[in-house]
Amino acid sequence: MLKRSHVIYTGRVQGVGFRYTVRQLAHGFDVVGFVRNLDDGRVEMAIEGEEEELKRFIQHIGDSDLGPYIRNTTVEWQPLTGEFRDFSIRL
């Protein structure tokens, strides 16, 4: 079942290559969406794909070299919008 996930990462997630690493990791998964820095120091990610693939991708980010920088991950499941064609970094 196709779904959308809105994820917020907190911790030391800016200034450590977080967005670029997430974009690189996304190439190994069947997901589309974006990742971007927020003004308050958090990182936001919106992704769409099969629910299980989204869960695996989110877990993989936490298990990657980024894991030590993440203090908290908040995941909200949302209806699919179909707005994405690839995975990108938004400014």
PyMOL commands that set and color helices and strands:
alter all, ss='L'
color gray80, all
select helices_A, chain A and resi 18-26+51-63+67-69
alter helices_A, ss='H'
color red, helices_A
select strands_A, chain A and resi 2-11+32-37+43-50+70-78+87-89
alter strands_A, ss='S'
color yellow, strands_A
deselect
rebuild
show_as cartoon
